[in-house]
Amino acid sequence: MNLFELTRRLIDIPSLSGEEREVGRFLASYLEDLGYRVELQEAVEGRANVIAAAAARPRVVLSTHMDTVPPFIASAEDETHIEGRGACDAKGIIAAQIAACERLRAEGLTDVGLLFTVDEELGSLGAREANGHRIAASCEFLINGEPTENKLAVGSKGSLRLRLHAKGRAAHSAYPERGESAIEKLLDVLADVRACAWPRDEFFGETTCNIGTIEGGTRPNIIPAEARSDLQIRLVTESGAVKEILERAVAGRVRVEYLSVAEPVRMLAVEGFEQEVVRFTTDIPYLTNWGTPLLLGPGSILDAHTAHERVSKRELEAAVDLYARLARSLLARDGTGTSRGNPAEVMGG
């Protein structure tokens, strides 16, 4: 399959978080047919990461995730774009990374590998499991893929996911004084959270807080005894400082359950690539054993997670060139990270 055919084939295999089994098996078989050494590493029961290497000890590994957000959307294409769930986040990236590795192998550069994980859209369970894999020890550079419009991300915000649990006392709604509304308690806390002054960082920018869900109660004629809300905070500082601010605002009125945390990450800047800082987080904070991280991929994060998710065919083709050029520049460095040969050639100048 060519680049566009593979992208569409991957999109048409539904792989919502928790349902990555089929796409993982397809990729394992596809890569084995191309001559890679492939391992399915079970991260959660029935859900496996795909780890493939052209050599026993890859120095550069290209990585992204196989899972998508709901709902499933089948692929479609026109002259300029491929559409569907995962088009840019991240099945087009998978196809581009495989194509880049194939180009490098054709050039005789075999110190490359591929890592495709499960569960990135939720808790990065796949990355957490992959971090202990034996191949990680030989990997010097990890090129992670997310939609960055083919710019090299030199920094990404962190993420703090949490749930607020409010407890009240049920009563007949005609006699509210006999009960205690968990929903009203939760709303009061959320109002104070919205008023928080969050940290700002010169490099990463502003901390942002999204109140993603609010649930509670059973019927309109019952004072609600329980309520909860899920929040996601995009971090620009260490999570501890944000937790302190949050807990002061909550002041013990509800229970705070921390679901996951990923600290902000600075990544390697390479000369000759357009650079940016992105607001989202990735698997990178959980892949610390896989060498120095880099982040680059085709497509826009503004199209990801939407009903109109798509990726430009031109960007997909450019991504193959960029991944291959980036990997060449990294493979040209010695074990200390120093470039070998003409720097202009190494960096694509």
N, C-alpha and C positions, 0 to 999 in steps of 0.2 A: 504494500500500500504506500502511496505517496503521502506527503505531509497532510494534505487536506483530507484525503480518504481516511487516514488514521485518526485525525481529529474527529471526524464525524462518527467513525466506528466507536470511538471511546465515549462520545457524548450519548450515543444510542444505547449504551449499557447503563441502566439506572444504578447509581451508587450513592444514594443519600447516606449520610453518616450513620453507621450501623449496618449498612447493606453493601459493603464494598467487596464481598466475596467474589462475585462473578467478574468484576472488572480486574481484580487482582489475578485471578486465574487466567484471564485472557492475556494480560500483559506478560505473565510468567511464560506462557506458551509462546507468545509472539517473540519475546526476547531469546528464548531458548532456540527457536528456529533461526534467529540471526547469529547464533553462535556464542551467546553470553553464558557465563556461569550464573545460574539463577537460583535464588533461595526464597521460599515463602516463609517469612518469619511471623508466626502467630503473635499478635499483639493483644487481642481479646479473642475469646472463643469464637471460631468461625470467621475471624477477620485478620488478615495477614498483610504485613508490609511486603513489598517486592524489592529485593536487593539483587542487583545484577552487576557483574564485573567482566570487563574484557581481559583483565589480568588478575593474578592472585591478590595483588596488593595495590589497589588503585590509589593514586595520589590526589586526584581530583574527582569528586563525585557530584553529579547533578541530581537535584532532588526537588520534588514537589509532592502534593497530596492527591489521592484518588477520590476522596469523598467530596460530595457537593451538598449545598443547602437544598431544601425542598422548595417547590415541587419539581418533579422530573419534567423536563421539556425536551422533546425530541429535536434532532438536528435538522437544519435547513441551511441553504446557502444561495447566494446570488453571485454576481460577478466579483464583488469586492469583499464580502464578509461571510463568515460561518456563524450561525446562530444556534442557540440551545443551551441547556443547563450544563455548565462546565466549560463552555466555549473558551472563556478567558480564565476561569477559576475552577480547575486548572488543567483541563484535558487537552486544550490546545498547547499548553506548556509542556505536558508530557510528550506529545508528538514532536514538538520542536526540540526537546532535550534528547530524545532518541535519535532524531535526524542529525543533530550536532555530534552525538557520540559516533554515529556511523561514519560521518565525514572524517572525524579524527582518526578512527580506526583505519579508514582507507588511506590516510596519510602516514600510517605506521605508528601513531600515538595510541598506545594501548593501556596507559596508566590511568584509565578513566572508568567510572562506574556510574550506576544509577540507583537511586533510592526513592521509592514511591510509598507514601505512608497512608495509613487510615486515620480517621477521626480528627483531622486538623481543624475542621469547622466547629468542633465542640471542645474537647479537652486535650487534643494532641496526644492521645494514648499511644498511637503508633510511633510517634517520634520519641516518646519517653522510653518505649521498649527498644527502639532501634539504637538508642544512645549507648546501650550496653553491648552492641554487636561487636564481634572480634574485628571486623573489617575497619571499624572506626579508628582503631589505633594506627593504621597505616595511612589514613586519609589526612592530607595536609590542608586541603581547601574544599569547602562545601558551597556549591553554587545553588542556592535555593531559588525556586521559581514561584513568583506571584505576579499578578498584573501590575506592572510599573511603567507601562507605555514604553518598554524597552530602555528605560533609564536605569542606571546602576544605583540602587538605593544604598546610601552610606549610613543610614540610620533608620530604625523603625521604632515606633512607640511601643510601650508595653501594654499589658492588659490585666485588669483585675475584675474577675467575675464574682458576683456575690448575690446572695438571696437574703432578704429581710423577712423575718417571720413575726407576725403580730398575733397576740392572743387576746381574746376578749371573753365575754360571757353572754351566752345566748339568752334571749328573752323575746316575748311577744312584742312586735314592733309598735303596738298601741301603747305599750308601757315601757318606753326606752329607758326610763330611770331604773328599771329592774335589771338591766343588762349593761354591757359595755361593748361598744362597737369596735371590733378589731380593724375594720376598714377605716373608720375615722382616725383611729390611732395611727395606722399606717400612713394615711394621707398627711397627717400632721408631721410625721417624721420625714416623709418624702419632700414636703415643702421646705423643711430645714436643710435637707440634703441639697436641694436645688439652689439654695442660697449660699452654699459653701464657697469660699474663696480657695480654689484649687491651685496647686503650684504651676509655675511657668518656667520653662527652660529655654535658654537662648538658642540651643541647637535643635531640640525636639519640638518646641512650641508650647501650646496650651494643653493642660489636662482637660479632658472632656468626660462628661458623665451622661450615659444614656439610661433612662428608666425604660427597660424593654418590655416588661410584662407586669400586670397587676391582676391578681386573682383573689377571690374571697367570697365568703357568704354562701348561702344555699338558696334562699328565696327572699323576695322583697318584704315579706311580712314577718321576717325573723331578724332580730338583731344579730349581726354576724359574729361568730365566736372565733373565727380564724381568717387571716388574710396574709398574703405574701406578695413579694415583688422581686423580680430579677433585674439587676443592674449590671452594666459593663462600663468600667472606667478605663479610658485610654491614658496610660501612664507616660509621663515625661521625666519622672524622678523615680527613685526607689519606692517600692510599694509601701514600705513601713510608714513613710511620711503621710501618704494618702489615707492609710488605715487609721492613723491617729486623728486626722481631720474628720473622717467619716464617723468614727466612734464618739467623738465629742458631740457631733450633730445628733447622733442617735440617742445618746445619753441614757442608755439602758432601757429605753421604752419598748424596743423590739429586739429580737435575737438576730445577730448577724452571723450568717453562714458563708464562709469564703469557699468558693467553688474551684477557682483556679487563679494562678497568678503567673505572668510572664513579664520579666523586667524589661525596660527599654534596652535596645541593643545598638551599638555602633558597629559598623561593618567596614570591610576593607574598601578603600577607594583606589581605583586603578586609573592611571592616566589614559586618556583617549576615549573614555566613555562618559556620556552625559550623565550627570549625577543629581540625586534628589534625596530628601528625607520623607519617608512615608508615614502616614498616621496609623496604619493597621499593624497588627502583629502577625507572626508566622510560626512555623515549627522551629525556627532557629534557636530560640531560648532553651529548647529541650534537646538540642543536638550538639551540645557543647564538646563532645568527644570527637566530633567529625572534622576538626580542624578549623581554620580561619573561615568565617562565614562571609558570603557575598549574596546579593539579592538582585534578581533581574528577571523580567518576563514580559511577554507581549500582552496587549489588551489594557483596558482601563479599569481600575477598581470601581469607578462609578457605574460601569456596566455589570459588574459582578453582583450576584444576589438579587438581580432584578428580573422582571418578566421579559425584558428585551436583551438579555445577556448575549453578547456577540464578541467576535474578534476579527480584526482586519486580516485578510489573507496576506497583504503586503507586510503587516507587522509579524505574522507568523514566519514568513520567509526571512525577514530581517532578524528575527530572534535566533534562528538556526545559525546565521552568520555570526551574531554577537556571542552566543554561547560557545561556538567553536573558537572564536578569536579570544574570548576571555579564558577559556581552558588552555589554549596554547600559551598565553602569556603567563599563566600560573605554572604550567609544566616547565616553562623555560627558567623558572627560578630554582636555585639550589635549596638545600634543606634549611637554610637560614632565612629564606624568603627573598634572597637577593637574585635579581634577574641575571641570567646568563646570556651572552651574546649582545648584539646591538640593541640598546634600550628602545630605540625608535621602532625597530622591527618587532621587538617583544611586545610593546604596548600598542602596536598598530598605528604608530605616528607617521 
